[in-house]
Each structure stands twice: as structure tokens, then as C-alpha cells.
Amino acid sequence: MALRRFDLEAGGESFAFKPETEDKIAFWRGKYPADKQRSAVIPLLWLAQKDNNGWLSEPAMREVADRLEMPYIRVYEVATFYTMFRLQPVGKFHIQLCGTTPCQLRGAEDLKEVCKREIGKQMYVTDDKRLSWEEVECLGACVNAPMVQINDDYYEDLTPDSFAQIIGRLKNGVEVAPGPQIDRVNSAPEGGAKTLTDAALFDGSRNAISKLPNLPEPAAEASAEATGKPDAGAPTNVKREEPTAGKATLIDTTSKPEATKDGMSAPKDKKD
């Protein structure tokens, strides 16, 4: 980053915010607690730049510092670090020309030649105070390259001829419509949309669709209706084996043993 210094001579001795800006200042300061007011330094510097014809003078920085109770040097550090803050006078219409790769590949170099021819070198202000320009980094409109930002508006899809016409109109006080300078809407294709052109997609007539197509059919729900208690079957496994020493004996549980006089069951004869 190049060394950035503010213009002490051009800044004058004082600065004051415009009365209509006070509500905006209160809005931004209201976002931060009383002990964190310095957090509003960037939005207040931006408002000061707007109220100072598009650039920040040293008295404007001091005014921001006084309002936020900050040391002057801390405000100077912020203003000189961010290139969104301009530290010398600019024209009524300040052109920021994107020179980053997408715009450069699409013709930004030719647009720079137009600026040099119609205005002069970078940051030079024309004698009528109407125009100035500078090259900046990406402005985020790569799909509409090459493009420039003039004050707060984007002018996109430029050619050297269309850009020269814009500059000529601004010189003569003629209003220029921002946005793409070719037959397209925002970032849509030139000449109009090529897809999704069926009006029925957007007029609500397709809202009657109850389900999405090609989905699998839901499985049938099993009946939860009772069918009665099943018949009880005859008992099984009435005979069981009980282990003895070295041999399993089959016990018939269907026959009753004979009782003795003392009430005990008499053992049956064992057959080998």
C-alpha cells in the first residue's frame, strides 16, 4: 500500500457536520454502549467525508475524534489505513475505476486511457471542480466488467465509447442512468433471459400441484383391526429327562406313582 497523507492546506481550519446528518450520527452511536463509542469511528468518518465534498480533511477527522472522545492519532490511523477514505479534494463526480483482473481482462486499460484523455492524471480535479478519478481494487461487479463507480452508483458493461459519453454528460450537467450500459437487466444475459421464460412459472398457476412428481408411492399401512384370540393347542413335551449320575432317565409325567403306607411314593423297578 502506498503511503497516504492527508492534505493539510486544502482542509481549512474547521469542519462541521450538516444539520441533517445529526440523526445519522445518533443512529450509529446508538449501536454501541457508552464505553464503546469509538466503535462508531468508521461510519462517522464516512458521514464526515460525505459532508466534506467527498473527502476527509484534517479538521473533519478531529471533529470525529472529539465526538467519540478519541485521541486524534487513533482517528488518523483509521482514515489513512482504509482507502475508502480519500485524503485530498475530489471533483463533484469522483470516478473509481476497477482495475482488478476481471475488469482488466475485459477492457479496463482502455477505460483508463479515456480518463487520462478526458480528465487528466489520477486524483487530478478538473478546473470546473466537476470530475476526478482514481484506479481502485475490485468493486464486486465482475460479471458486469468492465465497470466504474461514480460517487455512490455503478456504471457497468462499459466500452471506451460509452464511457466517454458518460463523462461528457457529467461535464455538461446531464444526468446519466446508472447500471449496465448495454441491453441487459442487472446481471441477466444480454438481450433478455434465455431460460425460465414460461410465465406460468411465476404467475402462481402451478401452485395447485399437491405433490412432487416422480416420488415413490407410500407403502400401504398395516391393518390394526383385531382378528380374535387364536385357539389354544394341546400341551407338548409332557415327558422330560432328568440327569442322573452318568445316565439320563426319561420320566413319564403322565402316570402317577404308587403310594406306600407312610405316604411316600414307591420307586418303580428299573429295567436295565
Summary of the structure (lengths in Angstrom):
residues: 272
radius of gyration: 44.6
end to end distance: 112.0
largest distance: 142.5
contacts: 598
relative contact order: 0.07
helix: 32%
strand: 13%
